[in-house]
Amino acid sequence: MANFQLQVKEKTKDLKVFFKKSVKIVSESCKKGWYKVKHIKG
């Protein structure tokens, strides 16, 4: 049972890291997109 809990903890760690990375990538691309949109209108 303890082994299973360890596996779950490892998985959640991996997911958190992956989630943070993907959020960073998405926010970066959104910033670039908004930058382009603003400059097209101007």
TIVO-2410 file (N, C-alpha, C; in nm, 3 decimals):
# residues 42
REC num residu      c1      c2      c3 atome chaine
REC   1      M   0.083  -0.121   0.000     N      A
REC   1      M   0.000   0.000   0.000    CA      A
REC   1      M   0.087   0.126   0.000     C      A
REC   2      A   0.192   0.125   0.080     N      A
REC   2      A   0.281   0.242   0.087    CA      A
REC   2      A   0.348   0.264  -0.048     C      A
REC   3      N   0.380   0.154  -0.116     N      A
REC   3      N   0.443   0.164  -0.248    CA      A
REC   3      N   0.351   0.237  -0.345     C      A
REC   4      F   0.224   0.204  -0.341     N      A
REC   4      F   0.127   0.269  -0.429    CA      A
REC   4      F   0.121   0.419  -0.402     C      A
REC   5      Q   0.122   0.457  -0.275     N      A
REC   5      Q   0.118   0.599  -0.239    CA      A
REC   5      Q   0.242   0.672  -0.291     C      A
REC   6      L   0.357   0.605  -0.284     N      A
REC   6      L   0.480   0.665  -0.336    CA      A
REC   6      L   0.466   0.691  -0.486     C      A
REC   7      Q   0.412   0.593  -0.558     N      A
REC   7      Q   0.393   0.608  -0.702    CA      A
REC   7      Q   0.301   0.726  -0.732     C      A
REC   8      V   0.195   0.738  -0.656     N      A
REC   8      V   0.100   0.848  -0.676    CA      A
REC   8      V   0.170   0.982  -0.653     C      A
REC   9      K   0.251   0.991  -0.547     N      A
REC   9      K   0.323   1.115  -0.517    CA      A
REC   9      K   0.416   1.151  -0.631     C      A
REC  10      E   0.489   1.052  -0.684     N      A
REC  10      E   0.580   1.077  -0.795    CA      A
REC  10      E   0.503   1.129  -0.916     C      A
REC  11      K   0.391   1.066  -0.945     N      A
REC  11      K   0.309   1.106  -1.060    CA      A
REC  11      K   0.260   1.250  -1.045     C      A
REC  12      T   0.213   1.285  -0.926     N      A
REC  12      T   0.162   1.421  -0.905    CA      A
REC  12      T   0.275   1.523  -0.919     C      A
REC  13      K   0.395   1.487  -0.873     N      A
REC  13      K   0.510   1.577  -0.889    CA      A
REC  13      K   0.535   1.602  -1.037     C      A
REC  14      D   0.540   1.491  -1.114     N      A
REC  14      D   0.563   1.503  -1.258    CA      A
REC  14      D   0.455   1.589  -1.323     C      A
REC  15      L   0.331   1.566  -1.284     N      A
REC  15      L   0.220   1.642  -1.342    CA      A
REC  15      L   0.232   1.790  -1.310     C      A
REC  16      K   0.269   1.822  -1.186     N      A
REC  16      K   0.283   1.962  -1.147    CA      A
REC  16      K   0.389   2.031  -1.230     C      A
REC  17      V   0.504   1.963  -1.247     N      A
REC  17      V   0.614   2.020  -1.326    CA      A
REC  17      V   0.568   2.040  -1.470     C      A
REC  18      F   0.503   1.938  -1.525     N      A
REC  18      F   0.455   1.945  -1.663    CA      A
REC  18      F   0.354   2.057  -1.679     C      A
REC  19      F   0.264   2.069  -1.582     N      A
REC  19      F   0.160   2.173  -1.586    CA      A
REC  19      F   0.222   2.312  -1.583     C      A
REC  20      K   0.321   2.331  -1.495     N      A
REC  20      K   0.388   2.461  -1.485    CA      A
REC  20      K   0.456   2.496  -1.617     C      A
REC  21      K   0.522   2.397  -1.678     N      A
REC  21      K   0.590   2.420  -1.805    CA      A
REC  21      K   0.490   2.459  -1.913     C      A
REC  22      S   0.380   2.384  -1.920     N      A
REC  22      S   0.282   2.411  -2.025    CA      A
REC  22      S   0.216   2.547  -2.004     C      A
REC  23      V   0.190   2.584  -1.880     N      A
REC  23      V   0.130   2.716  -1.852    CA      A
REC  23      V   0.226   2.825  -1.897     C      A
REC  24      K   0.355   2.806  -1.870     N      A
REC  24      K   0.455   2.905  -1.909    CA      A
REC  24      K   0.456   2.920  -2.062     C      A
REC  25      I   0.455   2.807  -2.132     N      A
REC  25      I   0.457   2.810  -2.279    CA      A
REC  25      I   0.332   2.880  -2.332     C      A
REC  26      V   0.217   2.847  -2.277     N      A
REC  26      V   0.091   2.907  -2.323    CA      A
REC  26      V   0.092   3.058  -2.299     C      A
REC  27      S   0.136   3.100  -2.181     N      A
REC  27      S   0.136   3.244  -2.151    CA      A
REC  27      S   0.234   3.317  -2.242     C      A
REC  28      E   0.347   3.255  -2.274     N      A
REC  28      E   0.444   3.316  -2.365    CA      A
REC  28      E   0.381   3.335  -2.503     C      A
REC  29      S   0.318   3.230  -2.555     N      A
REC  29      S   0.259   3.239  -2.688    CA      A
REC  29      S   0.144   3.339  -2.690     C      A
REC  30      C   0.069   3.349  -2.582     N      A
REC  30      C  -0.040   3.446  -2.574    CA      A
REC  30      C   0.015   3.588  -2.579     C      A
REC  31      K   0.123   3.612  -2.507     N      A
REC  31      K   0.185   3.745  -2.507    CA      A
REC  31      K   0.228   3.781  -2.648     C      A
REC  32      K   0.290   3.686  -2.718     N      A
REC  32      K   0.336   3.712  -2.854    CA      A
REC  32      K   0.217   3.740  -2.945     C      A
REC  33      G   0.110   3.663  -2.928     N      A
REC  33      G  -0.009   3.682  -3.009    CA      A
REC  33      G  -0.071   3.819  -2.987     C      A
REC  34      W  -0.084   3.860  -2.862     N      A
REC  34      W  -0.141   3.990  -2.831    CA      A
REC  34      W  -0.052   4.101  -2.884     C      A
REC  35      Y   0.078   4.082  -2.876     N      A
REC  35      Y   0.173   4.181  -2.927    CA      A
REC  35      Y   0.149   4.203  -3.076     C      A
REC  36      K   0.133   4.093  -3.150     N      A
REC  36      K   0.108   4.103  -3.294    CA      A
REC  36      K  -0.025   4.171  -3.321     C      A
REC  37      V  -0.128   4.134  -3.249     N      A
REC  37      V  -0.262   4.191  -3.269    CA      A
REC  37      V  -0.258   4.342  -3.246     C      A
REC  38      K  -0.195   4.385  -3.137     N      A
REC  38      K  -0.188   4.527  -3.106    CA      A
REC  38      K  -0.116   4.603  -3.216     C      A
REC  39      H  -0.010   4.545  -3.270     N      A
REC  39      H   0.067   4.614  -3.372    CA      A
REC  39      H  -0.004   4.616  -3.507     C      A
REC  40      I  -0.087   4.517  -3.533     N      A
REC  40      I  -0.164   4.517  -3.658    CA      A
REC  40      I  -0.267   4.630  -3.654     C      A
REC  41      K  -0.334   4.647  -3.540     N      A
REC  41      K  -0.436   4.751  -3.528    CA      A
REC  41      K  -0.373   4.890  -3.535     C      A
REC  42      G  -0.255   4.904  -3.473     N      A
REC  42      G  -0.189   5.035  -3.469    CA      A
REC  42      G  -0.136   5.073  -3.603     C      A
***
